[in-house]
Amino acid sequence: MYLARVLGSVVATRRSPGLEPVRLLWIQPEGPDGLPAGRPLVAADAVQARAGERVTVVDGREAALALPETFVPVDAAIVGHVDGADVR
């Protein structure tokens, strides 16, 4: 699980079965300091996140399990909203 910032939405006119109702969002992974960490990527939205919001993301098998229809072909899924983070 890691932190990311939602940059915006992605429009896909053709999707794999099971992904039709799922929103796709463009995200930027972040480090604990809030700075970009890695390249932006597309994630399936399981929590109705909005642009500019900080979120938690899972990848791999956990991403496919986070959606209403499990085992769909996704690499990353947004699973939570971040209200705050405290790094000590």
Contact map, one row per residue, 1 for C-alpha under 8 A:
1110000000000000000000000000000000000000000000000000000111100000000000000000000000000000
1111000000000000000000000000110000000000000000000000000111000000000000000000000000000000
1111100000000000000000000000111100000000000000000000011110000000000000000000000000000000
0111110000000000000000000011110000000000000000000000011110000000000000000000000000000000
0011111000000000000000000011110000000000000000000011111000000000000000000000000000000000
0001111100000000000000001111000000000000000000001111111000000000000000000000000000000000
0000111110000000000000001111000000000000000000000011000000000000000000000000000000000000
0000011111000000000000001110000000000000000000000111000000000000000000000000000000000000
0000001111100000000000111100000000000000000000000010000000000000000000000000000000000000
0000000111110000000000111100000000000000010000000000000000000000000000000000000000000000
0000000011111000000000010000000000000000000000000000000000000000000000000000000000000000
0000000001111110000000000000000000000000000000000000000000000000000000000000000000000000
0000000000111110000000000000000000000000000000000000000000000000000000000000000000000000
0000000000011111000000000000000000000000000000000000000000000000000000000000000000000000
0000000000011111101100000000000000000000000000000000000000000000000000000000000000000000
0000000000000111111100000000000000000000000000000000000000000000000000011000000000000000
0000000000000011111100000000000000000000000000000000000000000000000000010000000000000000
0000000000000001111110000000000000000000000000000000000000000000000010010000000000000000
0000000000000011111111000000000000000000000000000000000000000000000000010000000000000000
0000000000000011111111000000000000000000000000000000000000000000000000000000000000000000
0000000000000000011111100000000000000000000000000000000000000000000000000000000000000000
0000000000000000001111110000000000000000000111000000000000000000001000000000000000000000
0000000011000000000011111000000000000000000111000000000000000000000000000000000000000000
0000000011100000000001111100000000000000011110000000000000000000000000000000000000000000
0000011111000000000000111110000000000000011110000000000000000000000000000000000000000000
0000011111000000000000011111000000000001111000000000000000000000000000000000000000000000
0001111100000000000000001111100000000001111000000000000000000000000000000000000000000000
0001111000000000000000000111110000011111100000000000000000000000000000000000000000000000
0111100000000000000000000011111000011111000000000000000000000000000000000000000000000000
0111100000000000000000000001111111111100000000000000000000000000000000000000000000000000
0010000000000000000000000000111111111000000000000000000000000000000000000000000000000000
0010000000000000000000000000011111100000000000000000000000000000000000000000000000001010
0000000000000000000000000000011111100000000000000000000000000000000000000000000000000010
0000000000000000000000000000011111110000000000000000000000000000000000000000000000000000
0000000000000000000000000000011111111000000000000000000000000000000000000000000000000000
0000000000000000000000000001111001111100000000000000000000000000000000000000000000000000
0000000000000000000000000001111000111110000000000000000000000000000000000000000000000000
0000000000000000000000000001110000011111000000000000000000000000000000000000000000000000
0000000000000000000000000001100000001111100000000000000000000000000000000000000000000000
0000000000000000000000000111100000000111110000000000000000000000000000000000000000000000
0000000000000000000000000111000000000011111000000000000000000000000000000000000000000000
0000000001000000000000011110000000000001111100000000000000000000000000000001000000000000
0000000000000000000000011110000000000000111110000000000000000000000000000111110000000000
0000000000000000000001111000000000000000011111000000000000000000001000000101110000000000
0000000000000000000001111000000000000000001111111000000000000000000000000000111000000000
0000000000000000000001100000000000000000000111110000000000000000011000000000111000000000
0000000000000000000000000000000000000000000011111000000000000000000000000000011110000000
0000000000000000000000000000000000000000000011111100000000000000000000000000000000000000
0000010000000000000000000000000000000000000010111110101000000000000000000000010010000000
0000010100000000000000000000000000000000000000011111100000000000000000000000000000000000
0000111110000000000000000000000000000000000000001111100000000000000000000000000000000000
0000111100000000000000000000000000000000000000000111110000000000000000000000000000000000
0000110000000000000000000000000000000000000000001111111000000000000000000000000011000000
0011110000000000000000000000000000000000000000000001111100000000000000000000000011100000
0011110000000000000000000000000000000000000000001000111110000000000000000000011111000000
1111000000000000000000000000000000000000000000000000011111000000000000000000011111000000
1111000000000000000000000000000000000000000000000000001111100000000000000001111100000000
1100000000000000000000000000000000000000000000000000000111110110000000000001111000000000
1000000000000000000000000000000000000000000000000000000011111110000000000011100000000000
0000000000000000000000000000000000000000000000000000000001111111000000000111000000000000
0000000000000000000000000000000000000000000000000000000000111111100000100010000000000000
0000000000000000000000000000000000000000000000000000000001111111110000000000000000000000
0000000000000000000000000000000000000000000000000000000001111111111000000111110000000000
0000000000000000000000000000000000000000000000000000000000011111111001111111100000000000
0000000000000000000000000000000000000000000000000000000000001111111111100000000000000000
0000000000000000000000000000000000000000000001000000000000000111111101000000101000000000
0000000000000000000001000000000000000000000101000000000000000011111111010000100000000000
0000000000000000000000000000000000000000000000000000000000000000111111000000000000000000
0000000000000000010000000000000000000000000000000000000000000000101111110000000000000000
0000000000000000000000000000000000000000000000000000000000000001111111110000000000000000
0000000000000000000000000000000000000000000000000000000000001001100011111000000000000000
0000000000000001111000000000000000000000000000000000000000000001001011111100000000000000
0000000000000001000000000000000000000000000000000000000000000001000000111110000000000000
0000000000000000000000000000000000000000001100000000000000010011000000011111100000000000
0000000000000000000000000000000000000000001000000000000000111011000000001111100000000000
0000000000000000000000000000000000000000011100000000000011110011000000000111110000000000
0000000000000000000000000000000000000000001111000000000011100011011000000111111000000000
0000000000000000000000000000000000000000001111101000001111000010000000000001111100000000
0000000000000000000000000000000000000000000011100000001111000000010000000000111110000000
0000000000000000000000000000000000000000000000100000001110000000000000000000011111000000
0000000000000000000000000000000000000000000000101000111100000000000000000000001111100000
0000000000000000000000000000000000000000000000000000111100000000000000000000000111111000
0000000000000000000000000000000000000000000000000000010000000000000000000000000011111000
0000000000000000000000000000000000000000000000000000000000000000000000000000000001111100
0000000000000000000000000000000100000000000000000000000000000000000000000000000001111110
0000000000000000000000000000000000000000000000000000000000000000000000000000000000011111
0000000000000000000000000000000110000000000000000000000000000000000000000000000000001111
0000000000000000000000000000000000000000000000000000000000000000000000000000000000000111
